Amino acid sequence: MKQTRYITTTIQVGNRLEIDLPNLPIGQTIEVILIIPDAPESNPRSIDRRAFLKLSIEERRRILAQQAEAALPYYEENKTEWEEWINLDIAETYAP
C-alpha cells in the first residue's frame, strides 16, 4: 500500500523546491504530484515583458535591483555549484 503525505512548500529562488522527508531512505524513488493553484490576477512579482519595457528606466532599475537582491541567497547558498559551472574549462570537457 502506498504511503501518502501532503506537504506544502514554496518555490525557492531559481525555481527550486525543497521537500524534507526525513523518514525515507536515501535513494528511494518517490512520486511527486504538484497541484499549482491559479495565480492571483494581480501578482506583483510577475510582469510581462512589454509592460516592463514601457516602465520608466528608474522603475525598471528598481525592479531589477529587487530581483537581484532576492536571488542573492540562492547564489550564496549554492556558491560551489555555480562557481564550478562558471570555471568550467570547455576545452578539457570536449577534448578527445
Secondary structure by P-SEA (a helix, b strand, c coil): cbbbbbbbbcccccbbbbbbbccccccbbbbbbbbbccccccccccccaaaaaaccaaaaaaaaaaaaaaaaaaaaaaaaaaaaaaaccccccccc
